[in-house]
Structures are given as structure tokens and as C-alpha cells.
Amino acid sequence: MYDKIYYQDVENQFITNYLFSDLQKKEKNNIYNLLLYCIRR
């Protein structure tokens, strides 16, 4: 249960960074890959 909460926090943090940062396309793709990784867990 703790791990699930932790990964949700990580996901939210990356979404926040994405929304409030000027990210290059490569960085955006890395975030999507991380989110997919978190979902698969």
C-alpha cells in the first residue's frame, strides 16, 4: 500500500513538472515512459 502511494506521488510530481515547465520533446517522452512504467507496476 505504501509503495502504491509513493508511486502515485511520483506520478503527480512528474505531471506537475510537465504542466509547469518548458520541456523539450525528448523530456516529455521520458515522462510518458515513466508514467507507463508506473501504471504497469
PDB file with SEQRES, HELIX, SHEET and CRYST1 records, atoms N, CA, C and O in Angstrom:
SEQRES   1 A   41  MET TYR ASP LYS ILE TYR TYR GLN ASP VAL GLU ASN GLN          
SEQRES   2 A   41  PHE ILE THR ASN TYR LEU PHE SER ASP LEU GLN LYS LYS          
SEQRES   3 A   41  GLU LYS ASN ASN ILE TYR ASN LEU LEU LEU TYR CYS ILE          
SEQRES   4 A   41  ARG ARG                                                      
HELIX    1 AA1 TYR A    2  LEU A   19  1                                  18    
HELIX    2 AA2 LYS A   25  ARG A   40  1                                  16    
CRYST1    1.000    1.000    1.000  90.00  90.00  90.00 P 1           1          
ATOM      1  N   MET A   1       0.843  -1.209   0.000  1.00  0.00           N  
ATOM      2  CA  MET A   1       0.000   0.000   0.000  1.00  0.00           C  
ATOM      3  C   MET A   1       0.876   1.256   0.000  1.00  0.00           C  
ATOM      4  O   MET A   1       0.600   2.214  -0.722  1.00  0.00           O  
ATOM      5  N   TYR A   2       1.924   1.240   0.810  1.00  0.00           N  
ATOM      6  CA  TYR A   2       2.811   2.406   0.838  1.00  0.00           C  
ATOM      7  C   TYR A   2       3.459   2.626  -0.523  1.00  0.00           C  
ATOM      8  O   TYR A   2       3.560   3.759  -0.993  1.00  0.00           O  
ATOM      9  N   ASP A   3       3.897   1.537  -1.154  1.00  0.00           N  
ATOM     10  CA  ASP A   3       4.528   1.666  -2.472  1.00  0.00           C  
ATOM     11  C   ASP A   3       3.575   2.294  -3.474  1.00  0.00           C  
ATOM     12  O   ASP A   3       3.982   3.123  -4.287  1.00  0.00           O  
ATOM     13  N   LYS A   4       2.308   1.901  -3.419  1.00  0.00           N  
ATOM     14  CA  LYS A   4       1.336   2.449  -4.363  1.00  0.00           C  
ATOM     15  C   LYS A   4       1.190   3.956  -4.148  1.00  0.00           C  
ATOM     16  O   LYS A   4       1.137   4.722  -5.111  1.00  0.00           O  
ATOM     17  N   ILE A   5       1.125   4.375  -2.887  1.00  0.00           N  
ATOM     18  CA  ILE A   5       1.023   5.805  -2.584  1.00  0.00           C  
ATOM     19  C   ILE A   5       2.282   6.531  -3.064  1.00  0.00           C  
ATOM     20  O   ILE A   5       2.199   7.621  -3.631  1.00  0.00           O  
ATOM     21  N   TYR A   6       3.435   5.924  -2.836  1.00  0.00           N  
ATOM     22  CA  TYR A   6       4.690   6.545  -3.264  1.00  0.00           C  
ATOM     23  C   TYR A   6       4.708   6.748  -4.772  1.00  0.00           C  
ATOM     24  O   TYR A   6       5.058   7.827  -5.252  1.00  0.00           O  
ATOM     25  N   TYR A   7       4.336   5.727  -5.512  1.00  0.00           N  
ATOM     26  CA  TYR A   7       4.374   5.856  -6.969  1.00  0.00           C  
ATOM     27  C   TYR A   7       3.343   6.855  -7.463  1.00  0.00           C  
ATOM     28  O   TYR A   7       3.579   7.547  -8.454  1.00  0.00           O  
ATOM     29  N   GLN A   8       2.209   6.942  -6.792  1.00  0.00           N  
ATOM     30  CA  GLN A   8       1.217   7.957  -7.154  1.00  0.00           C  
ATOM     31  C   GLN A   8       1.802   9.354  -6.952  1.00  0.00           C  
ATOM     32  O   GLN A   8       1.592  10.239  -7.781  1.00  0.00           O  
ATOM     33  N   ASP A   9       2.529   9.556  -5.862  1.00  0.00           N  
ATOM     34  CA  ASP A   9       3.172  10.854  -5.621  1.00  0.00           C  
ATOM     35  C   ASP A   9       4.187  11.172  -6.712  1.00  0.00           C  
ATOM     36  O   ASP A   9       4.259  12.306  -7.185  1.00  0.00           O  
ATOM     37  N   VAL A  10       4.962  10.184  -7.108  1.00  0.00           N  
ATOM     38  CA  VAL A  10       5.950  10.389  -8.169  1.00  0.00           C  
ATOM     39  C   VAL A  10       5.243  10.770  -9.460  1.00  0.00           C  
ATOM     40  O   VAL A  10       5.663  11.689 -10.164  1.00  0.00           O  
ATOM     41  N   GLU A  11       4.162  10.052  -9.762  1.00  0.00           N  
ATOM     42  CA  GLU A  11       3.410  10.341 -10.984  1.00  0.00           C  
ATOM     43  C   GLU A  11       2.860  11.763 -10.949  1.00  0.00           C  
ATOM     44  O   GLU A  11       2.958  12.490 -11.937  1.00  0.00           O  
ATOM     45  N   ASN A  12       2.287  12.161  -9.826  1.00  0.00           N  
ATOM     46  CA  ASN A  12       1.738  13.511  -9.707  1.00  0.00           C  
ATOM     47  C   ASN A  12       2.832  14.564  -9.834  1.00  0.00           C  
ATOM     48  O   ASN A  12       2.618  15.614 -10.440  1.00  0.00           O  
ATOM     49  N   GLN A  13       3.982  14.292  -9.274  1.00  0.00           N  
ATOM     50  CA  GLN A  13       5.094  15.239  -9.352  1.00  0.00           C  
ATOM     51  C   GLN A  13       5.540  15.435 -10.791  1.00  0.00           C  
ATOM     52  O   GLN A  13       5.813  16.557 -11.218  1.00  0.00           O  
ATOM     53  N   PHE A  14       5.612  14.338 -11.537  1.00  0.00           N  
ATOM     54  CA  PHE A  14       6.045  14.458 -12.926  1.00  0.00           C  
ATOM     55  C   PHE A  14       4.994  15.148 -13.772  1.00  0.00           C  
ATOM     56  O   PHE A  14       5.334  15.902 -14.684  1.00  0.00           O  
ATOM     57  N   ILE A  15       3.724  14.904 -13.487  1.00  0.00           N  
ATOM     58  CA  ILE A  15       2.663  15.612 -14.205  1.00  0.00           C  
ATOM     59  C   ILE A  15       2.766  17.107 -13.922  1.00  0.00           C  
ATOM     60  O   ILE A  15       2.640  17.926 -14.833  1.00  0.00           O  
ATOM     61  N   THR A  16       2.995  17.461 -12.659  1.00  0.00           N  
ATOM     62  CA  THR A  16       3.145  18.870 -12.290  1.00  0.00           C  
ATOM     63  C   THR A  16       4.333  19.497 -13.016  1.00  0.00           C  
ATOM     64  O   THR A  16       4.237  20.605 -13.544  1.00  0.00           O  
ATOM     65  N   ASN A  17       5.449  18.777 -13.034  1.00  0.00           N  
ATOM     66  CA  ASN A  17       6.630  19.296 -13.732  1.00  0.00           C  
ATOM     67  C   ASN A  17       6.347  19.490 -15.207  1.00  0.00           C  
ATOM     68  O   ASN A  17       6.802  20.458 -15.815  1.00  0.00           O  
ATOM     69  N   TYR A  18       5.597  18.572 -15.776  1.00  0.00           N  
ATOM     70  CA  TYR A  18       5.277  18.662 -17.203  1.00  0.00           C  
ATOM     71  C   TYR A  18       4.399  19.875 -17.475  1.00  0.00           C  
ATOM     72  O   TYR A  18       4.625  20.602 -18.443  1.00  0.00           O  
ATOM     73  N   LEU A  19       3.413  20.093 -16.639  1.00  0.00           N  
ATOM     74  CA  LEU A  19       2.460  21.170 -16.886  1.00  0.00           C  
ATOM     75  C   LEU A  19       3.081  22.540 -16.659  1.00  0.00           C  
ATOM     76  O   LEU A  19       2.689  23.512 -17.305  1.00  0.00           O  
ATOM     77  N   PHE A  20       4.042  22.628 -15.752  1.00  0.00           N  
ATOM     78  CA  PHE A  20       4.565  23.936 -15.373  1.00  0.00           C  
ATOM     79  C   PHE A  20       6.020  24.137 -15.774  1.00  0.00           C  
ATOM     80  O   PHE A  20       6.724  24.962 -15.192  1.00  0.00           O  
ATOM     81  N   SER A  21       6.464  23.385 -16.765  1.00  0.00           N  
ATOM     82  CA  SER A  21       7.834  23.541 -17.253  1.00  0.00           C  
ATOM     83  C   SER A  21       7.826  23.610 -18.766  1.00  0.00           C  
ATOM     84  O   SER A  21       6.917  23.100 -19.420  1.00  0.00           O  
ATOM     85  N   ASP A  22       8.858  24.252 -19.321  1.00  0.00           N  
ATOM     86  CA  ASP A  22       9.049  24.237 -20.770  1.00  0.00           C  
ATOM     87  C   ASP A  22       9.942  23.050 -21.105  1.00  0.00           C  
ATOM     88  O   ASP A  22      11.169  23.156 -21.121  1.00  0.00           O  
ATOM     89  N   LEU A  23       9.295  21.914 -21.372  1.00  0.00           N  
ATOM     90  CA  LEU A  23      10.056  20.692 -21.602  1.00  0.00           C  
ATOM     91  C   LEU A  23      10.298  20.486 -23.081  1.00  0.00           C  
ATOM     92  O   LEU A  23       9.447  20.782 -23.920  1.00  0.00           O  
ATOM     93  N   GLN A  24      11.469  19.976 -23.379  1.00  0.00           N  
ATOM     94  CA  GLN A  24      11.746  19.592 -24.757  1.00  0.00           C  
ATOM     95  C   GLN A  24      11.035  18.275 -25.060  1.00  0.00           C  
ATOM     96  O   GLN A  24      10.598  17.563 -24.156  1.00  0.00           O  
ATOM     97  N   LYS A  25      10.931  17.973 -26.337  1.00  0.00           N  
ATOM     98  CA  LYS A  25      10.180  16.780 -26.730  1.00  0.00           C  
ATOM     99  C   LYS A  25      10.766  15.506 -26.123  1.00  0.00           C  
ATOM    100  O   LYS A  25      10.021  14.617 -25.710  1.00  0.00           O  
ATOM    101  N   LYS A  26      12.071  15.414 -26.067  1.00  0.00           N  
ATOM    102  CA  LYS A  26      12.700  14.213 -25.508  1.00  0.00           C  
ATOM    103  C   LYS A  26      12.325  14.042 -24.039  1.00  0.00           C  
ATOM    104  O   LYS A  26      12.032  12.931 -23.596  1.00  0.00           O  
ATOM    105  N   GLU A  27      12.334  15.133 -23.288  1.00  0.00           N  
ATOM    106  CA  GLU A  27      11.992  15.068 -21.874  1.00  0.00           C  
ATOM    107  C   GLU A  27      10.533  14.660 -21.698  1.00  0.00           C  
ATOM    108  O   GLU A  27      10.196  13.887 -20.802  1.00  0.00           O  
ATOM    109  N   LYS A  28       9.672  15.192 -22.567  1.00  0.00           N  
ATOM    110  CA  LYS A  28       8.260  14.822 -22.489  1.00  0.00           C  
ATOM    111  C   LYS A  28       8.085  13.322 -22.714  1.00  0.00           C  
ATOM    112  O   LYS A  28       7.311  12.672 -22.011  1.00  0.00           O  
ATOM    113  N   ASN A  29       8.798  12.780 -23.685  1.00  0.00           N  
ATOM    114  CA  ASN A  29       8.716  11.346 -23.954  1.00  0.00           C  
ATOM    115  C   ASN A  29       9.197  10.531 -22.759  1.00  0.00           C  
ATOM    116  O   ASN A  29       8.630   9.482 -22.454  1.00  0.00           O  
ATOM    117  N   ASN A  30      10.231  11.004 -22.087  1.00  0.00           N  
ATOM    118  CA  ASN A  30      10.724  10.310 -20.901  1.00  0.00           C  
ATOM    119  C   ASN A  30       9.666  10.277 -19.808  1.00  0.00           C  
ATOM    120  O   ASN A  30       9.524   9.270 -19.114  1.00  0.00           O  
ATOM    121  N   ILE A  31       8.926  11.363 -19.647  1.00  0.00           N  
ATOM    122  CA  ILE A  31       7.869  11.405 -18.640  1.00  0.00           C  
ATOM    123  C   ILE A  31       6.772  10.407 -18.987  1.00  0.00           C  
ATOM    124  O   ILE A  31       6.297   9.674 -18.120  1.00  0.00           O  
ATOM    125  N   TYR A  32       6.373  10.380 -20.250  1.00  0.00           N  
ATOM    126  CA  TYR A  32       5.350   9.414 -20.657  1.00  0.00           C  
ATOM    127  C   TYR A  32       5.816   7.990 -20.398  1.00  0.00           C  
ATOM    128  O   TYR A  32       5.035   7.155 -19.942  1.00  0.00           O  
ATOM    129  N   ASN A  33       7.077   7.707 -20.685  1.00  0.00           N  
ATOM    130  CA  ASN A  33       7.605   6.367 -20.428  1.00  0.00           C  
ATOM    131  C   ASN A  33       7.573   6.042 -18.942  1.00  0.00           C  
ATOM    132  O   ASN A  33       7.248   4.916 -18.566  1.00  0.00           O  
ATOM    133  N   LEU A  34       7.899   6.996 -18.104  1.00  0.00           N  
ATOM    134  CA  LEU A  34       7.861   6.771 -16.662  1.00  0.00           C  
ATOM    135  C   LEU A  34       6.435   6.520 -16.188  1.00  0.00           C  
ATOM    136  O   LEU A  34       6.199   5.633 -15.368  1.00  0.00           O  
ATOM    137  N   LEU A  35       5.484   7.296 -16.699  1.00  0.00           N  
ATOM    138  CA  LEU A  35       4.090   7.096 -16.307  1.00  0.00           C  
ATOM    139  C   LEU A  35       3.614   5.709 -16.721  1.00  0.00           C  
ATOM    140  O   LEU A  35       2.923   5.035 -15.957  1.00  0.00           O  
ATOM    141  N   LEU A  36       3.977   5.286 -17.914  1.00  0.00           N  
ATOM    142  CA  LEU A  36       3.598   3.937 -18.356  1.00  0.00           C  
ATOM    143  C   LEU A  36       4.224   2.886 -17.452  1.00  0.00           C  
ATOM    144  O   LEU A  36       3.590   1.880 -17.134  1.00  0.00           O  
ATOM    145  N   TYR A  37       5.456   3.113 -17.042  1.00  0.00           N  
ATOM    146  CA  TYR A  37       6.128   2.192 -16.126  1.00  0.00           C  
ATOM    147  C   TYR A  37       5.381   2.113 -14.792  1.00  0.00           C  
ATOM    148  O   TYR A  37       5.186   1.027 -14.244  1.00  0.00           O  
ATOM    149  N   CYS A  38       4.970   3.265 -14.279  1.00  0.00           N  
ATOM    150  CA  CYS A  38       4.245   3.294 -13.003  1.00  0.00           C  
ATOM    151  C   CYS A  38       2.906   2.576 -13.130  1.00  0.00           C  
ATOM    152  O   CYS A  38       2.498   1.856 -12.219  1.00  0.00           O  
ATOM    153  N   ILE A  39       2.222   2.770 -14.256  1.00  0.00           N  
ATOM    154  CA  ILE A  39       0.931   2.107 -14.460  1.00  0.00           C  
ATOM    155  C   ILE A  39       1.119   0.594 -14.513  1.00  0.00           C  
ATOM    156  O   ILE A  39       0.319  -0.154 -13.952  1.00  0.00           O  
ATOM    157  N   ARG A  40       2.178   0.143 -15.188  1.00  0.00           N  
ATOM    158  CA  ARG A  40       2.401  -1.303 -15.314  1.00  0.00           C  
ATOM    159  C   ARG A  40       2.685  -1.946 -13.971  1.00  0.00           C  
ATOM    160  O   ARG A  40       2.361  -3.116 -13.768  1.00  0.00           O  
ATOM    161  N   ARG A  41       3.283  -1.203 -13.050  1.00  0.00           N  
ATOM    162  CA  ARG A  41       3.508  -1.753 -11.712  1.00  0.00           C  
ATOM    163  C   ARG A  41       2.175  -1.911 -11.032  1.00  0.00           C  
ATOM    164  O   ARG A  41       2.116  -2.361  -9.888  1.00  0.00           O  
TER     165      ARG A  41                                                      
END                                                                             
